[in-house]
Amino acid sequence: MKICELFDGLEVEIFGDENLDIQGLSSNSKNISKGVLFIAKNGASHKGSDYIIEALQLGAAAILTDSFQSQFKDCVQVISKKPPPFERCD
């Protein structure tokens, strides 16, 4: 699925290729494989952004976070200032 289709109708800003194909989603950097979107959300004791480097090294195609990460400007980033609540499912 293309990033633009995945986030259609949601209040996000996409930096990079909006037509990038995503093969899956994960908020656990250890479960990332090539083509997966890494959801860098904050947990009870960890900041999701602390795991972006690991996710990219494992092949993440893009990241979803709450602020633009300038050090990863070559990576497709989806910015959501008000992420919808969701429960972990992976």
Contacts in CASP RR format, 6 or more apart in sequence:
PFRMAT RR
TARGET T0000
AUTHOR 0000-0000-0000
METHOD contacts of the structure
MODEL  1
MKICELFDGLEVEIFGDENLDIQGLSSNSKNISKGVLFIAKNGASHKGSD
YIIEALQLGAAAILTDSFQSQFKDCVQVISKKPPPFERCD
1 21 0 8 1.000
1 22 0 8 1.000
2 18 0 8 1.000
2 19 0 8 1.000
2 20 0 8 1.000
2 21 0 8 1.000
2 22 0 8 1.000
3 14 0 8 1.000
3 17 0 8 1.000
3 18 0 8 1.000
3 19 0 8 1.000
3 20 0 8 1.000
3 22 0 8 1.000
3 37 0 8 1.000
3 62 0 8 1.000
3 76 0 8 1.000
3 78 0 8 1.000
4 14 0 8 1.000
4 18 0 8 1.000
4 19 0 8 1.000
6 22 0 8 1.000
6 37 0 8 1.000
7 14 0 8 1.000
7 78 0 8 1.000
10 80 0 8 1.000
10 84 0 8 1.000
11 80 0 8 1.000
11 81 0 8 1.000
11 82 0 8 1.000
12 64 0 8 1.000
12 78 0 8 1.000
12 79 0 8 1.000
12 80 0 8 1.000
13 78 0 8 1.000
13 79 0 8 1.000
14 76 0 8 1.000
14 77 0 8 1.000
14 78 0 8 1.000
14 79 0 8 1.000
15 68 0 8 1.000
15 73 0 8 1.000
15 76 0 8 1.000
15 77 0 8 1.000
15 78 0 8 1.000
15 79 0 8 1.000
16 76 0 8 1.000
16 77 0 8 1.000
17 76 0 8 1.000
20 61 0 8 1.000
20 62 0 8 1.000
20 76 0 8 1.000
21 35 0 8 1.000
21 61 0 8 1.000
22 35 0 8 1.000
22 36 0 8 1.000
22 37 0 8 1.000
22 61 0 8 1.000
22 62 0 8 1.000
23 33 0 8 1.000
23 34 0 8 1.000
23 35 0 8 1.000
23 36 0 8 1.000
23 61 0 8 1.000
24 35 0 8 1.000
24 36 0 8 1.000
24 37 0 8 1.000
25 36 0 8 1.000
25 37 0 8 1.000
25 39 0 8 1.000
25 90 0 8 1.000
26 32 0 8 1.000
26 36 0 8 1.000
26 37 0 8 1.000
26 38 0 8 1.000
26 39 0 8 1.000
26 90 0 8 1.000
27 38 0 8 1.000
27 39 0 8 1.000
27 40 0 8 1.000
27 41 0 8 1.000
27 48 0 8 1.000
27 88 0 8 1.000
27 90 0 8 1.000
28 88 0 8 1.000
28 90 0 8 1.000
29 38 0 8 1.000
29 51 0 8 1.000
29 52 0 8 1.000
29 54 0 8 1.000
29 55 0 8 1.000
29 58 0 8 1.000
30 54 0 8 1.000
31 90 0 8 1.000
32 38 0 8 1.000
32 54 0 8 1.000
32 55 0 8 1.000
32 58 0 8 1.000
32 59 0 8 1.000
32 60 0 8 1.000
33 58 0 8 1.000
33 59 0 8 1.000
34 59 0 8 1.000
34 61 0 8 1.000
35 59 0 8 1.000
35 60 0 8 1.000
35 61 0 8 1.000
36 59 0 8 1.000
36 60 0 8 1.000
36 61 0 8 1.000
37 60 0 8 1.000
37 61 0 8 1.000
37 62 0 8 1.000
37 63 0 8 1.000
37 64 0 8 1.000
37 78 0 8 1.000
38 51 0 8 1.000
38 52 0 8 1.000
38 55 0 8 1.000
38 56 0 8 1.000
38 60 0 8 1.000
38 62 0 8 1.000
38 63 0 8 1.000
38 64 0 8 1.000
39 63 0 8 1.000
39 64 0 8 1.000
40 48 0 8 1.000
40 49 0 8 1.000
40 51 0 8 1.000
40 52 0 8 1.000
40 55 0 8 1.000
40 63 0 8 1.000
40 64 0 8 1.000
40 65 0 8 1.000
41 48 0 8 1.000
41 64 0 8 1.000
41 65 0 8 1.000
41 83 0 8 1.000
42 48 0 8 1.000
42 49 0 8 1.000
48 65 0 8 1.000
49 65 0 8 1.000
49 69 0 8 1.000
52 60 0 8 1.000
52 63 0 8 1.000
52 65 0 8 1.000
52 69 0 8 1.000
52 72 0 8 1.000
55 63 0 8 1.000
56 63 0 8 1.000
56 72 0 8 1.000
56 75 0 8 1.000
60 75 0 8 1.000
61 76 0 8 1.000
62 75 0 8 1.000
62 76 0 8 1.000
62 77 0 8 1.000
62 78 0 8 1.000
63 69 0 8 1.000
63 72 0 8 1.000
63 75 0 8 1.000
63 76 0 8 1.000
63 77 0 8 1.000
63 78 0 8 1.000
64 77 0 8 1.000
64 78 0 8 1.000
64 80 0 8 1.000
64 83 0 8 1.000
65 77 0 8 1.000
65 78 0 8 1.000
65 79 0 8 1.000
65 80 0 8 1.000
66 79 0 8 1.000
66 80 0 8 1.000
66 81 0 8 1.000
66 83 0 8 1.000
67 79 0 8 1.000
68 77 0 8 1.000
68 79 0 8 1.000
69 75 0 8 1.000
69 77 0 8 1.000
END
